């Protein structure tokens, strides 16, 4: 089985207009979309949850035409104030893949333009604490884009190393919860954080971490499987020979080129 993109969005996410069909036509293997679930979203000033019934119905109909190639996924945006509602929403729903993320702190999204002018020494520890809480609280499969909260800062690995004790606690929790570490193509190449991922992968591996996924974080066809060959090469250089994929919530390790 070929490795397939483990982080992808369609119009069932509040910030995407993409359809399933272009993805299906661009790739012959499985497609799994991981639609945004962000309660108390400061970007839209509302709860943003995918319409599970419509999402499931759309996938069921397309699978009849496309050989059961579409899997169900969700990207869970964690915020502590809404954890009970998050857990309640997930309780009666089934997904092949659950990504775990933190996108906002209840007041602003970490990609709001003004965040770039804030002090990283204030933002980064608070963001990493949110991630620690998320990992401890929400059952999931994949720990997504570890750098989301500091994507807008021009950081080097030396800058990030200042926060290494907190990163070690976080990555150890990720390992203990058996979450895969996502190498996020959008972060690496569109936000120019490849060097931060190079550092983070080494740190994660030094703690015993072995589970990896690659996700484009694509919201449009242009970003689907973005720089996957380059990321395959990066992981091979670090001794990784298999990547994690998920069906019915169960991990299946697959080789990659």
N, C-alpha and C positions, 0 to 999 in steps of 0.2 A: 504494500500500500504506500502510495506517495504521501509525503508530508503535506498537509494542507494548512492554510492560514488559520490561526487560532484567535484572531481578534479582528472583527469585521462588523460594519454597520450598514443598515438599510434605512428606508423611510420609517421603519418602526422605532428608530431612535430620533429624539427631538432635534438633533443637529445634522441630520443627513436626509438627502432626497434620493439616495441610491435605490435601485431596484435589484431584485435577485437575479434577473435574467442576464445582465452583462457579466456578472461574476460566473454564472454557470457556463456561459459561452466562452469565457476566457480561460477556464481551467476544467480539465476533464475529471478531476477527482471530487472528493467531498467539499461541500461549502458549509461552514458553520457561521452564523451571524450571532454576534454578542451584543444585543441591543441595550442601550443605556437605561438604567434604572436609578434615578437620582431624585430622592425626596427632598422637599424644601429647597429646591434648586434656585440659588440666587440669580442665575442667568435669566431664567424665564419667569421667576417669581411664582412658581407653582411646583406641584409634584409632577415629575416626569417618569411615567411608568409605561412600558410597552403594553399595548392591548393584547393580553395573552391569548384570548379566544380568537381574535382576528389573525394574530401571528401564527398560531397553531393551524388554523384553517388554511391560511395561505401556503404554509409549508406542506401540509397534507395534499393539497391540490397540485402543487408543483411537483411533489415527489411522485405522483402518478405519471407525470410526463417525463420526468428526468431521472428515473431509476433509483429513487430513494437516496439521492445524493445530498439532500439538504438536512442539516442537523440543527437543533435548537440550542440557543445560547443566550446568556445574559451577562451584562457587565454591571455588577452591583457597586454603586457609588455609596460608600459608607459615610454616615454622619452620626455621631453618638446620640444626638438628641432624638433621632428617628429610629434607633435600633430595634425597638419593639415592633414598629410598623414594618420595618424591613423584613424582620423574621416572619411576621404574620403574612406578608405578601408572598414570601417564598414557600411557606409551609405546604400549600396545596398544589404546587406547580412542579413539573418535571422538566429538566433541561439536560442536554448532553454535556454542556460545558458551562461552568460558572467562573467568570473572572471577578476578582476582587480589587477594587480601586478606591482611592479618595480623590475627589475632584474639587471639593469646596469645604469651607469651615463653618457654613451656616450664614456667613456674612458676605463672602465673595468667593468666586471661583479662582483657583490659582493661576488660570490663564487670562484673567482680567488684565488689561494693559497696565493699569497702575501698580500691579504687583511688582513689575520690573523695577520700580523706584523705591520699593520697600527694603528693609534691612534683611539680608539673607540670614544673619545671625539670630533674628527673631522668627522668621518664617520657617526655616528649615527644621529646627528642633520641634516646633509645634506641629508641623506637617508629619514628621516622622513619628511623633507620639500618636497622632491620629491613625497612622498606618499600623502601629503596634496594637492599638485598640481594635482596629478592624480585623486584623489577623486573629486576635484572641476571641472575637465575638461571632464572626460570620463564617459558616461552613462554605467552602468554595474549593475550586480546583487549581486556579492559577492566580498568582500574585502579579498584577499588571503594572506596567510603567512606574517603576519605583521612583522615577525622577519627576513625575508630573508636577509636584508642588514646587519644584525649582527649575522647571523648563525655561522660564523667562530670564533666569540669571545666567550670566556668562561665567560659568564655573569651570575650573580645571580639576583633575583628580586630586591635586594637592589641596585645593580649596575644600573639596568634599571630605578629604581625609580628616579634617578637623572634627567631623561629626561621626568618626568611625566607631566609637564606643556605642553610640545609639544605633548605628547601622548594624553592628554585630548582634546586638540584642534583637533587632528586627529580623535579620536574616536567619538567626537561630530559631526564632519563632516560626518563620516560614518553613524551615526544614522540619521542625517538630510537628507542624500541622500537615506535612506532606503536600504542600503547595508547590507547584512548578514555578520557577522564576521566568518571567517573560522578558525576552529581548525584544523591545518595541522598536519597530523600524521607523516609525514617525519620529520618535524621540531621537533616535540615533542619527537620522539623516536630514529630517526637516527642521529639527531643533538643534542639530549639531552637537548632540550629546554622546556620540559614539565613544569618546575617550572615557566618559563617566561609566558607560556600560562595560567597557574593557576592565576598568578598575573594580566595578561591582561584581562582575562575574568571577574574577579572581578571589574576591573576598568571600563570596558565597561558596565557592568551591573549597576554599581553605577551611571552612566550617563543616565541610562534609556534604554540601549540597550537590545533587546530581541531576535533578529534574529541571529540564528547560523546555520552554516553548518559544517560538518566534511568531510574532503577530504584527501585521501591518498597521493596525489601528486605522484601517481604511474606512473612509466615509464616502468614497467615490472610487470608480474603477481605476482612475489614474494612480491611486496609491495601493491598489491590490497587489500583494506579494512584493512590495517595494523593497528593492535591494536584498531580496532573499538569498541570492547566490553569494553576496558579500557576507551576509550574516552566517550562512552555512560555513563559509571558509573560516570566519572568525572562531566559531565554536569548534570546528575540526582542529584548529591550531591549539585549542585548549583541552584537547583530548576527549571531546564530546562526540559520541558516535550515534546516539539515538536521541530523538526528541519525543516529548509527551504529546499524545493526542487523547481526546476524551469522547467517549460515546456512552450514553446512559449514566454519566457520572463516573465511569470507570476508566482508568488510565490504560492506554495501549502505547507501548514504546515502538517507534518506527525508525528505521534508518533514514538518512537523508543524503543527498548528493555530496 
